[in-house]
Every structure is written in C-alpha cells, then in structure tokens.
Amino acid sequence: MQDLAPTASPSVILVGVDFGAPHFDAQLEELGLLAQTAGLAPVARVTCKRRAPDAALFIGSGKADEIKALAADVGATEVLFDQSLSPAQQRNLERHLQLPVNDRTLLILEIFAQRARSHEGKLQVELARLQYVSTRLVRRWSHLERQTGGAGVRGGPGEKQIELDRRMIGDAIKRTRERLEKVKKQRNTQRRQRERQGAFSISLVGYTNAGKSTLFNALVKARAYAADQLFATLDTTTRQLYLAAQDPEAAGVGRSVSLSDTVGFIRDLPHGLIDAFQATLREAADADLLLHVVDAANPGFPEQIAQVQAVLHEIGAGQVPQVLVFNKLDALAPSQRPRHMQDRFDLEGRSVPRVFLSARTGEGLPQLRQTLAAQAQTAHRPGTDAAPQSPDTQEAQA
C-alpha cells in the first residue's frame, strides 16, 4: 500500500488483486495513468493476493474494511479496481465502503468517451457504454425503488422502473447499432475503392502511447493529434505515403501506399469496445501490412507485444504480415541502444523485420521507409497496379 500526495482533482484509491496472473501490475502504474487520463487523482494504492475473487466483495470483508478506513484517512471520494467487477460485487462494495466503486472497464469507457472526436468514434463508444450499463441495472440505484405489489403479486421494489430502463437502453442500443451499420457500409465502400485502385495498405497498430500517431505524422507529414498520454487517438486517419523503389532497375520509380493510424490497444481491453470498434479495427484486419509500434523504452514491452497480438488475433488480423517498429530510441540510455538499426525479431514463431527508430527525432526513419518499400514490392499483386506517383505528388497530398 502506498499513499500519494493529494491534489485538487477528484481523489481515488487504486486497488489491484493478484490472482497469480503473469501480467499483474504490482505498482498499479498503468491503472494510475488511466485514472489521470480520465481526470482523476490517485491518492493511495492498495494491492493484495487472493486465490480467487470473493463472490460478494471481490476482495473479502477484511480488506474492504481496510480500504474504507484508508479512504477516510486520505479523503478519497472514489475507489477504482484494476480488474473487472461483476454488477453484484460493485453494488456490494459501494454499500460496504459507502463510496462510488468503479472498475477498469468503466474507466477505459470513460476515457474513450472523452477522446472520441468523429461521428463514428462517438457512436462506437456510446454503443459500448450502453452495453456495459445494461448489465448493471438490477437494484443498483436507489431511484429505481417503487412500491411492492399487493398480495399474491410476485416481484419486488423497483421492478417496473428497472424494466422501463432496460427497455429504453435496449432501444438505444438498437438505434446505435443501426447508425453504426451505415458508417460501416461507407467505410467498406471506401475500402473497395482503394482495393480497385490497387493501393497497398499499411496500418499502424500497437499498445497505447507507443508513439503511433507521432510516427504517422513523421511519415506522411500529417497533423494527426499526438500526445504523451493513453488513447490520444481513437479515430482512424488514412493518408497516402510515397515509397521510392528499392529495385535498382526501377530507379526513380516508386509507388504510393495507403497508411492508416488506428486506436491503441491495452491490457484487458473491454470486449464491448472491441465489438463496438469493429469498423475501425477492420482497417487492421484488411491491411496488407501491419506496422506494429513498440515503446522500446518501456521495460514491459514484451508483455505489451503479447497483448497487442492477442487483440489482433481476436479481430482476425493475427496472420497479417508485420514489421516491428521499436520506437522512442531517443529515450534509451547509451548502453541500451541497439548495435544494428535493423534486424529480425521472433514473433510467435515467425521471424519478422524489426526497425529501431525515434519518431520524435527522425532517427531511423529512412531505414523504415526502405523496409516498407521492400515489403510493398515483395507483396506486389499482378493486375492491381496503381500508377506510380512522384515525390512531388506525394508532398502535395501530404
């Protein structure tokens, strides 16, 4: 347990339970970053070990009493769990602690709601939020209480209002799905147009805050929003990238490829978000090549790579060819810098190209361009030639 300096922002106690999982974050660093991204101020961290979750309180009554006392000491106004809570556990904890209790899933949903800018992004977040709320209606809020039915009538307080709320949420989910289907059709039309033009498509993927948007801006001279924070980008942005030919016999002739920046992944990304963001994540599944951006300065990058791979498999992009980009070279100590800027990396039994670079300083970008050009030429498909474009044309598009 660690106390932190209180601030003027809404204060929250972070709670994590170690069930023996290999990726347990003992310092709750990522949860703390998520909380700060959502505008909360962590004032204390509590961790404990259990063999299995307590059915009623998730952490057991003893640890719940400890958290309640700590909240009174540090003036916390909310408790945030690093794991997902069932509706019953969340309700019981709120009654026991007499404080609002939320979990990692709701926190990520809140961040996505704050970050979404496009019409599609807002619809996707709204659908995921509605799906989450729909599972937590039963006797969760006191405003749902109503008179009990008369003799011989089954049911309890709040049943009519609960049914009304459930029906309203169900209708909202249906309407949001229908609107998303229209957006999905528009995306499919745009994607088919690119396929008819023979555009080689590349999608940037990676753990959140690995530097995807900064790399995207550096490659295509775009102005996509980039910041040192989790989930800075939610909306897919696509631009044309000109790549010079690597074949000496084709000197001076290159081709343009389609480059897309997508939403970042994170450990335990809520399934509702994966389902809701299918239209956006489809860019990765349909890509000819994935640029898997890794934060080379993060000591936990192997686990982050594994989490990204898990999501890629879930959305049907597990077999798309990849190039690993180990970013943030400028943040590495001299003793940690690689001997070679390009090599191979074993990824789930496959040997894939790896490039070290700094998207912020530009170091290593020429090597990445060479690698992408070679990949685009190798994957050239007969009958899908797009007219080669000159660097001058590419500059105008960027």
N, C-alpha and C positions, 0 to 999 in steps of 0.2 A: 504494500500500500504506500502511495506517495502523495503527499499534499503539494498543491501548486498554489502560486500566488493568485489571489482572487482579482477579478477585473470587473469593469462596469458592464460587460456583456452578460447575458443570461448564463448563470453558472450551472455546471453539470458535473456529476460524478460518473466516471467511466468504469464499467465493470466488465471483466473478462473471466471466463471459466475455462480452465484447461482440462479437457476430457482425454488428453493423450494424443491429440492430433499433431502431426509433424509441423504444421504451419502456424501453431499458436503463437500469437504476438504477445510475449510476456510483458513488454513495456507499453502495450496498447498505443504504440506510436501512430499506426495508421488510423485507428479509431479517433485519436486526438486530432489528426489532420482533417479527418472527415467532419468532426464536430466544429472545428474552427472554420472550415469552408462553409458550413451551414450557419455561421454566425453565433456559435455557442462558445463559452469559455470553460474549458476543463479546469476544475479546482481540486480534484483528487482522483486517484486511480486505485481500483481495488481488483485484485486477482485472487483466484482460489482454484483448488484442484478438486475434481469430483470424478467418480467412475461413470456416473450417468446423471442427467438432469433430474432435479426433484420435480415430481409430477405437478405439484401445486405452485411452488415458488421458484422453480428452476435452480436456485442456489441453496435452498434449505432455510429453515427459520432462524437458525443461529447466525448465519452470515447476513440474512436480511435485517436482523436486529442490529448488527454491527454497522451496516450501511445506513440505517436510519439514524443511529447516534452520530455517525460521521457527517451526515447531511446537516444535522442540527449544528454541529461544531463549525463547519466551513460555510454554512449559509447556502447550500446548494438548492436550486429550485427545480431540478430535474435529475433523473437517473437514466443513463444510457448504456445498454448492453451491447457487447461486441458480437453476440450471437442472436439468431432469430428466436423470438419468444412466441409461444402459442397464445391465442386470444385469452385463454383461461389463465395462463401464467402471468400475462401482462395485467389482467384485471386483478388477480390476487395480490400481485406485488404492489400495485397502486393503493390498494386498500391497506396493506401492511405498512408500507412506507409513508403513506399519506402524501405522496408526491407523484407527479406525472412520470411514467416509465415508458421509454421507447426503446427500439432495438435498431440494429444496423440496417435492416431492410428499410424501415421508415426514414432513417437518416439519409440513405442514398436517394430515396424517392424525393425527399425534400430538396436535396442538392440539385437533382435533375430538374425539378420544377423551377428552381431559381435560375438555372443555366440555360434552359431551352429558349431559343430565340425564334426559330422558324415556326410556321404554322404546323408543319409535320411533327417537329420535335415536341411542341406543346401538346398535340393530340396523343403522341406516344406516351408521354409522362402522365397525362390525365387518365389514360386507359389503365396504366399500371397502378396508379394511385387508387382508382375506383375498385380494381380487383383486390387490392390489399385491404381497403376499408370494408369491403363486402364480407370479409371473413371475420370481422370483429364487431358485429352488430349486437349479438345476443347478450342482453343485460350488461352492456359495457357502460352505458351512460345513464345517469340518474334521470335525465329529462325524458327517458323512454317509459318511466313508470306510469301506470294508469290503474284504475280500479280493477280489482279482481272480479271475475264473473260470478254470477249467482250460483245457488245450489244446483248441483248436477252438471255444471258447465266446466269443462276441462280448460286448463290454461292458467296463466299467472299474470302478475303485473307487467305491463309493457308489451304484451304480445301483439296487440293491434298496431301500435306505433312502430314496433320492430318490423312487422310485415310491410307496413307502408314504406318505411325507409328502405327495406330490402328491394321492394318493387321499384322505387324511384332510382335506386342505384343500378338495378338491372336494366332499366330503360336507358339510363345514361351510358352504361357500358355498350349497349346495342347501338346507340346513336354514334358513339365514338368509333366503334369498330367499322361502321358503315362509312364514316368520313375518312378513316384511315385506308379503307379499301380503295377509295377514289384516288388518294395520294399514291398508293402502291401502283395503281394502273398507270398513273402519269410517269412514275419512275421506270416502270417496265417499258413504256414507250420510248423514253429517253435512252434506256439501256439498249433496246433493239436498234435504235438509230446509230449508236456507237458501234454495235456489232456489224451492222451493214456497211459502215464506213471502214471496217477492218481495224479499228483502234485497239491497240494493245493496252489493256487496263491494268493499272497498278493501284493497290490500296494500302494505305498506311494503317497498321494495327499495332497494338502494344498496351502495356499496363498504363494506367492513368498517370500523368505527369512524367512520362518518359521523354517528352520533347517532340511528339509527333507534329504538332502544329508549327513549332519553330522550324523543324526540318522541311515541312511542306512549304512554308514561306520562303525558306532559303533556296529551295529547288525551283520554284515557279515564280518567284518574286511577287507573291501574293501578299495580302494583308489580313489573312485569317487571324482571329483573336488567339493570342498565345500568352500564357501567364504561368508563373510558378505556383500552381495550385491544382487540386484534384478536379477532374472533369471540367477543365476550362473550355473544352469544345464538345458539343453534343450533336451539332448539325453537320451532316456530310457536305463537304465542299469539293468540287471537282474542277480541275484546270488541265490545260494541255502543257506537256513538258517535251521540249525538243531534245533528242539524244543524237549526238554525232555518231556516224557509222564507225564501227571498230574494224571492219574488213578493209585492209589496205587497198584492195581492188575497187572498193566503192568510196574512195576518198572524196570528201566534200558532199557526200550524200548521206542524209540521216533520215530519221522519222520522228513523228510526234506520237507520244503515248498519252493516255488518259491517267491522271494521278488524282486519287481521292483521299481526303483526310476523314477518318471516321472516329466515332466515340471511343474513348479509352475503356479498358477492361479493369476489373478489380476483383480481389478475392471475394467469394460468396456474393457475386453479382446476383441480385434477386431474379428469380426465373420470370417473374412478371415483367421485368424490364427487358429481359432477353426476348420474350414473346412480343412485347409491345414494339420493340425496336427492330423487328424482323425486316421491315422495309429498308431501314438504314443499314443494318448489318448485312443485308443481301449484297451490298457493294463488295464486301469482302469475299463472300461465298462465290460470286460470279467473276471475281478478278482473275486475270491470267497470272499475276504475281503478287505476293504479299511482301511489303516491307515491314518486317517485324522490328519495331524500335524498342531498344532495351536501355534502361538507365544504367550505364556501366559503373557509375559512381555509387550505386546502391548496393550494399553488401548482400541484400536479399534478392538480387536479380535472378538467381536460379529458380527460386520459388515463384517469382513473378512470371518468368518464362513459362513455367508449368501451368500457371493459372490462365495465361493467355491461350496456351494450347488447348486447355480444357474447354474454354469458351468457343474457340474455333471449331473444335470437333462438334460441339453442341449445335452450332449454326450451319454445319455442313461444309466448312471451309478447311477441314483438317488436312486434306490432301492437296490443297493448292500449293504450288511451289513457293518457297520463301527465300528471302535474303535477310539475314540478321544484321541489324544496324546497331552497333554498340555506341550509343550517343553519350554526350557530356564528357568527352575526352578531356576537356579543359578543367574539369573538376577532379581529375585523378592526380594523385601525388606522383612526382617523377619516378619513384620506384615502382609504381603500379602501371605505368604506361606500357603498352604492348611493344614487342620488338618489331612486329610487322603490322602494317595498317590493314592488310587483307590476308585472310586465311580461311580455313574451313572449320565448321562447328558441327558437332554431333547433336542432332535434334531428333529425338525419338527414333533413333536408329538410322536416320538419314544424314548424310553429310551435305550441309548447305553452305553457301558462301557467307562469309562474315566480313563486315567493313567497320573499322573504328573511325569515328569522326566526332566533331563538335559542330552541331548545327548553329550554335551561337557565334562561333568564331569563323566558321567556314573550313576549318582544317579537316581534310579527308573527303570533302565534297567531290573533288574531281575523280577520286577513286570510286566513289559510289556511282557517279554518272557513267563511268566506264563499265562497271559491273552491270548496271541496268541496261546499257546499250547492248552488251554481250548477251544478256538474258533475253532481251526483246528480239535480237537476231536469231538466237537459237530456237526460240519458240515461234518463229515466223510460220504462218499458216498460208499455204497456196490459195490463191483466189480471194484473199482478203486484203490485198494491198491498198493502203491509203497513199495518196500522192505525197511524196516526201516534201517536207516543209523546210525552209531555210531558217537559220537562227534569227534573221531579221523578222520573219513572220512570227516566230515564237515570241520574240520580245514584244511585238505588237499585241499578241494575245495575252501575255502576262500583264 
